Amino acid sequence: MGRGRQKAKHTKVARELKYFSPATDYSALERELTGSHHDHTDEELAKWAEYADDDSYVPDDGSHRS
């Protein structure tokens, strides 16, 4: 594919993305933000329980300064 055709295709895709507006489920967004709907199973929570009370965690990205 030549550069002109490739650029035209990218422009078309970019334009479609720019003007695309999907339907938004505001009630689902509200539930997610307010945390009113919890569907975590005990098994999922138990998997991460060992980290819940661990205050010794230090991130490796350098954001923690001692």
C-alpha positions, 0 to 999 in steps of 0.5 A: 500500500502506498503512502498516500493510500495509507495516510488516507486510511489512517485519516478515515479511521481517525475521523471515525474515532473522533466523531464516534459517540457510543451510548453511555450507561450512566447508571452502570457508571454511577454504580461503579463510582459509588461502589454500591455493587460488589460482586467479589467472591470470597475466593477472590478476596482471599487471594489478595488478603495477605496484602491487605494489612501489609504496610511494608509495601514500597513501590519500585517506581521511586515514588516512595521516599524514606 
